[in-house]
Structures are given as C-alpha cells and as structure tokens.
Amino acid sequence: MKRWMLTFFATLSLLMVVAGAVGGSGAAAQGTSETAKICQQGGYADWSAREGGPPFTTTGECVSAVAQGQVYPAHYAAPTVTIERTGVSDVYGDVNGTNITRCRYLVTYNNFLVQDPTTYEIQTFNVNFYHDGALESVGSYTILNGVSTVDIVPFGVTQVIVVTDRQTGEVLATGTPQVCEAQA
C-alpha cells in the first residue's frame, strides 16, 4: 500500500511541475508552433531567408527564421547540380585514346536565379571544382541556368562541385560527390 501511495504522489508532483512549466510559457510556445507549421511536411521549400533567395533546405532552418520573423516566399525552385558519368577518356578527353586514365562527366546546372528580383542586378556564379577536398579550379558564369558542361576527372579522385554567388560567396548548390573509378 505504501509503495502505491509513493508512486501516486510522485506522479502527481511530476504532473504539477510539468503543468506549471507549460502554463507559464504556453501562449508563446503555441504561437510559435502555429506559425512554424508552414515549415512542416516539406513546406520549408516554399520559403526563403531573404526576398528572392533560395528556399530553405531543412525544416530546422525554416523554423529558426520564422521565430525571428525573417521568412519570405521562395520565388524559384532550389538550384541543383546534376552530375552524370558518361564514360572514360585519356588526358585530353579523347575517348579513343590509348591512355585511358580519367572519367568524363556531364554536369548540368538548373534553377539558378539570373536576376535578383529586389535589385534587378544580374547574379554571377562561381563553379568551384574540388578534387579530394582541395580546390582544383573555379569557373565564373553570368548565366548558369540550364547550362551543361563536360568535366574530366583523374581515376581515384573524388570530385565535388560547389556553386556560389560570386558577390556574396553564399553556397547555392552542391553536386553529389563523384568518385572516379575504373569500370570493369
């Protein structure tokens, strides 16, 4: 009987503490959670941290911005870098060469904003090519939406392509890392 009473009073005390904590901040928490619902179930992709900017990539980013009152509708789909291996080549890109030591990739850039809707300035992009974590080269583009390029990477090298806004340095998209391996 004593054990049951101790358990009952311990549970009752815990419920009173929890109820007091929730009651003290319930209105603020409820308002924030109601507003943050726009970020749930993929809704974060419809919102941005800046006017005309890229959409959030996670629910957490969106909720944090909502809490600070800094959320704007995203005006375009998220930028993407698609990388497709199209074969192998020699050092100069000749598929018929005798020294086949490299992978050839077709890289396509989609959904990049060309003109900032708030300032009407043309946005320029840097395409940064990293090989095994080290910056290998940088290309600069004024128009990148829908552009496809060919890239050649040595065997054994892991490549990552990162697109940034040339003026701000903001990372706009990152391609899936590619490991250049010899095919059997």
KAMO-V827015 format. One record per helix or strand of 2 or more residues. SS is the DSSP state (h for helix, s for strand). FROM is the first residue (numbers start at 0). TO is the last residue. Records with the same first field share a line. If there is no record, write none. Layout:
BEGIN
SS=FROM-TO + FROM-TO
END
This chain:
BEGIN
h=1-38 + 42-45 + 58-66
s=46-47 + 71-72 + 79-88 + 101-109 + 124-130 + 133-140 + 147-153 + 157-164 + 170-173 + 177-178
END
